[in-house]
Amino acid sequence: MSDKLLCDFCGTEISNDSEFCTKCGTIFIDDVSCFNHSDVEAKGVCAICHQAYCKRCGLRINGIFLCNEHSHYEIYEGMARVFGSSDAQKVNLYKSDLEQSNLHPFIYERKASPISLGGDDYTLFRASGDSGGHIINEIKLMVPCSEVLQAEKIIDELDQSTPETT
């Protein structure tokens, strides 16, 4: 008997004793209550904070269950944006620091051509959390959804220890 199964919702390989899919938030066990409402059945587990939530407290965006608090994140292929800048040096510094903390950062950069619909400052990249449909060109530092909270803590600590230059 295999110790791995596939999530019925997203197809991710998971351990056969998993209670939920860490990629999409599908719950595999019965009688899980909402984190905020103990008398209400949970509909999913937030891919970022790993708490179970009911349909009032969370929702599925592009196939990934997120709590209301984390539903604003840009997410693409299981990776969430934790930092963005046009400063490649700063993005690479943060990437290096996240790697040193055993996280799995990825840099996403897509430059728009001058002929794109929004001019040279826009791309047509659209992900969860992007309500306008256009995101200004930036270098995006992405991490797996399950690493967002840890990555943001590291980035906040770096920001606090780095003096601002004016």
N, C-alpha and C positions, 0 to 999 in steps of 0.2 A: 504494500500500500504506500502510495506516494505521500510525502509530507508537504506537498505543494498543491494548490488548487488555483483555478482562474476565477477572478471576480466575474460574476454573471453580468454586471453592468458595464464595466470598462475593459475587461479582459486582462487586467494586471495579475501577474503571478503573486500569490499570497500563501502564507503558511496555512495549513488546514485547521489550525487552532486559532486563527485570527478572529477577533470579534467584529472587525470592520476593515474596509479597504482604505489604506492610508492615502491612496491616490485620488479616489473619487468620493469617499465618505459613505459608501453603501454599508449598511449594518447587516451582519450575518447572524445575529442572535435575536431572540425574542425578548419582549418585555423590557426594553431599554427606555428609560424616562428622559424627558427633556431636562437639560441642565438647569434651566430657569423655572420650569413648571413640572414638579415631580409627579403630578397627577395626569400628565399628558405624555402619550407615546412619542418617542423621538422618530424623526423621519430620515435622519442622517447624522453623520459625524463630520464636523468642520475639518476640512483638509489641512487647515493651518493650526488651530488650537487643540484639535482632537477631543472636543467636547461634543456630546450628543445634544441635538436640538430638534424641537418640533417644527411644523411648517410655519408657525408664526415667528419663530426665532431664527430660522435659517431657510435657505433656498438653494436650488441647484442652478448653477450658472455654467453654461457650456459643458455640462456633464459632471461638474465638480460641486459637491455640497459644501457650502460655506455658511457660517453663522452671519447674522446681520452685521455684526461688528467688523468682520473680515471680507464682506462681499464687495468692497471697493477695490480690492487688489487687481492689478493687471496680471492675468495668468495665461500662459501659453504653454501647451504640452506639459502640464504638471509643474511648471516653473513659475514662481511669482516674482514680480519686480520688487526689490527691496531698496534700490537706489538708482538714480538716473542723473546723468550730467553730460555736458559736452566736453568736460575735462577728462580726457583719456587717462592721464596720469593718476588722478584721484580715484577713478573707477578701478584701475589696475591695482592700486595700493589697497583698496578695500577688498578686492578679489583675493589678493595675496594673504591678507589678514584672515579672511574667512577660511581659506584653504589651510592656514596654520592651525585653525580651530577645528580641523577635520570636517568642515562643511564642504558642499559641492557646488560652488558658484559657477555661473556661466555668464559670459558677456554676450549680449545681443545688440547688434548695431546694424541698422538698416538706413542707409542714406537715400533720400528721395532724389529723383532726378528733377531738373528744372521744368520738365514737361508734365510733372505729376499735377493732379487736379488742384492741390492746395498751394502750389508754388514750391520753392526750394526749402521751405521750413517745415514741411509736413510730409508724413508718410501715410499710407493707407492701412497700416497695421491696426488691427482691431482685436481686442481681447476683452475678457470680463473686466469690468471696472471702467471701461472706456465708453462713456455715454455719448461723447461727441463724434466719434468715428474717425477723428484725426488726432494724432499724437505728435507733438513737436519733436523734430529730430533730436535724439539723445542717445547716448550709450547707456544701455540698461543693464544693471547688474541683477541677475536672476538667481534664485536658489529653489530647490525643491520645496513645495508647499510646506512639508513637515519641518523644514529648517528655518522658516521665516522668522519666528519669534526670537530664536537664538541669533540669527544673522542681524536682525534689527538692534538687538541689545549690543552686539559687538560694534556695529556702525555708530550707534549713539555714544558709546564710550570713546570711540575714536574721534568723533566730532567734538566731544567735550574736552578732549586732551589736545586738540589741534587748535592753536591760536588763529583767529580770523585775520586775514590780510585785507587791507583796504587800500 
